[in-house]
Amino acid sequence: MSHEMRTPLGGVTSTVSLLLRDQCLRPEHREMLHIAEVCSEQLLHVINDILELARLEDRSSETILECIPFSPRQCVEDALEIVSFNASKLGLELVTDIAGPIPETAFGDPGRLRQILVNLMSNACKFSKSGGDVIVRTACRNVSPSTPTCSPTPTHSPTPVSTQPPTSILTPKH
């Protein structure tokens, strides 16, 4: 089953990567292709997570988190790019707020971090009023002198709650 899902996605990812090598691309096309590349990589991570969940339900293996070098800043930027189109359709602005120095390289599972950020930012967009901001604040704190911890946190401007009591809880469909 995994082969049937990964092979077509690998074709999409490879095609996008080849297109990105074209030096004649207009900047807006390059940006769209980069978003497609990040989304296809994210989809591959989701497929891998689904397959891993199936293995766990089979109780034949354990969950394995990656521990590879990655750029925390790039991970946040990639998540922002994925959500930016839907945010703009909703009339929202995505804002990045970097609090203090962020290490160029960290070790962890960038695919899972990106998926968590995309989910959190998507939810923040869903529950924000049009014209508001979704802010991703990223701070780095030192747990120990050799182990900084980066914490990206999406926040949003919530939709105001009416102070008037509802006239009806259910609205009939006609």
Buried (B, 14 or more C-beta within 10 A) or exposed (E): EEEEBBEEBEEBBEBBBEBBEEEEBEEEEBEBBBBBBBBBBBBBBEBBBEBBEEBEEEEEEEEEEEEEEBBBBEBBBBBBBBBBEBBEEBEBBBEEEBEEEBEEEBEBBBBEBBBBBBEBBBEBBEEBEEEBBBBBBBBBEEEEEEEBEBEBEBBBBEEEEEEEEEEEEEEEEE
